[in-house]
């Protein structure tokens, strides 16, 4: 899964790809690099990020979804707002990727009647507050329990399990130690949930903590994180550096 941030303040793109024309250029680059799925995000979810008004997010995201439909790759939309979910599905999105686990009022109703794939993520608190001393007794067990509860709510709303994948939410209300505990527990999470797992560690603070490198120098660490996630059983890796990750995975797969 390649990250396509259409936010002016994107730490990954430096704001370069927030315009429609530039978003298309980057999407075409990712396709040439071997991406399988393009994840469009219109609202920053970095620690401390404020909420974005619905109309602003729609204006950023929906034109990009329409523009990418004909490029031949599935499109995911990263949003927790039911209004964006509905419009994204109408525009042809293949997946809704919700950092809030489809907990917002109306979120389940917005997606239930479609055949769109759904990624449900764990997050403690909100992007504005999630890194204010996150605490767990057993982070893997608590993430598993949360995801089990959300999957149960989704299936109770008539959503087929075959549409669902899960995301432990690396960096979303977790310390560095919590994040690496979860990375080691990917296989356990996958087994206990019985669903495909998406892992997103690319360029995150856990990589910086392990390597001592700033965001723009975290490629090697991000590749190691992606390979570790896949080795433990992740079905999808959400990455900023598509070409390099594809090459790393090809070599890893050839050696197994």
Secondary structure, 3 states (H helix, E strand, C coil): CEEEECCCCCCCCCCCCCCHHHHHHHHHHHHHHCCCEEEEECCCCCCCCCCCCHHHHHHHHHHHHHHHHHHCCEEEEECCCHHHHHHHHHHCCCEEEECCCCCCCCHHHHHHCCCCEEEEECCCCCCCCCCCCCCCCCHHHHHHHHHHHHHHHHHHCCCCHHHEEEECCCCCCCCHHHHHHHHHCHHHHHHHHCCCEEECCCCCHHHHHHHCCCHHHCHHHHHHHHHHHHHCCCCEECECCHHHHHHHHHHHHHCC
